[in-house]
Amino acid sequence: AFNDYPGVSLSTLNLNDMITVTVFYFDGSDPKKILTDIYIELLVNEVGSETVQATILTPLPPMCPVKRGDVLEVAEDEILYSVQGMGALKGELNTTNLH
């Protein structure tokens, strides 16, 4: 069962907000190919009418198909929660050097 998160409305998101989503992937190191899920934090780069573009901030295991510094398109119903202005709180984040 999934935890009940409040979710986020795209209308409340701004550039440099941090959002949290769940990523699911098959752990290739396990011979049974177990589906694994992890929470990741992303920095919002652009807010659209139906999705946001956001850069992954969380370091991820090598078997995960995405990595820190990748940009994902995230739908509103995929966002678990957000923290406003994380880029401003942490200083100017340089997302080009996250790899």
C-alpha positions in Angstrom: 0.0 0.0 0.0 1.1 3.5 -0.8 1.3 6.3 1.8 -1.3 9.0 1.3 0.6 12.2 0.3 -1.1 15.6 -0.1 -0.1 16.0 -3.7 0.7 19.3 -5.4 -1.2 21.5 -7.8 1.0 22.8 -10.7 -0.5 26.2 -10.1 1.4 26.4 -6.8 4.8 25.4 -8.2 7.5 27.9 -9.2 11.0 27.7 -10.6 13.6 26.4 -8.0 10.9 24.6 -6.0 11.9 21.1 -5.0 9.5 18.3 -5.7 9.5 14.6 -4.6 8.3 11.7 -6.7 8.6 8.0 -6.6 10.6 6.1 -9.3 10.1 2.5 -9.9 12.7 0.3 -11.6 13.7 -3.4 -11.9 16.8 -4.1 -9.8 19.0 -5.8 -12.3 21.4 -7.0 -9.6 18.7 -9.4 -8.4 18.2 -12.6 -10.4 14.5 -12.4 -9.6 14.3 -8.9 -11.1 12.5 -7.4 -8.1 10.6 -4.1 -8.7 12.2 -1.4 -6.5 10.9 2.0 -5.7 12.7 5.0 -4.3 11.8 8.6 -3.5 13.8 11.2 -5.4 14.0 15.0 -5.2 14.0 17.2 -8.3 14.5 20.9 -8.8 11.8 22.5 -10.9 13.2 24.1 -14.1 9.9 24.9 -15.9 6.2 24.8 -15.0 3.8 24.0 -17.9 0.0 23.7 -18.0 0.0 19.9 -17.5 3.6 18.9 -16.5 6.8 20.3 -15.0 10.4 19.8 -16.2 12.7 19.1 -13.3 16.3 18.1 -12.7 17.0 15.1 -10.5 19.0 16.1 -7.4 19.1 12.7 -5.7 22.1 10.4 -6.3 20.7 7.1 -7.6 22.0 3.5 -7.7 23.7 2.5 -11.0 21.0 0.1 -12.0 18.4 2.8 -12.0 17.5 4.0 -15.6 17.8 7.7 -14.7 20.6 9.5 -12.9 21.3 12.6 -11.0 21.3 15.6 -13.3 18.8 14.1 -15.8 15.7 16.2 -16.6 12.3 14.5 -16.2 8.9 15.6 -17.3 6.6 15.1 -14.3 2.8 15.1 -14.3 0.9 16.8 -11.5 -0.5 13.5 -10.2 3.1 12.1 -9.9 4.2 14.7 -7.4 4.0 13.6 -3.8 4.9 16.9 -2.2 7.0 20.1 -2.7 9.1 22.6 -0.9 9.1 26.1 -2.2 12.2 28.0 -3.2 14.8 25.3 -2.4 17.1 26.7 -5.1 17.0 30.1 -3.3 17.6 28.5 0.1 20.6 26.5 -1.1 22.0 29.3 -3.1 22.2 29.2 -6.9 22.2 25.6 -7.8 24.3 24.6 -10.9 22.4 21.7 -12.3 24.9 21.3 -15.2 27.5 19.7 -12.9 25.3 17.1 -11.2 26.5 14.1 -13.2 
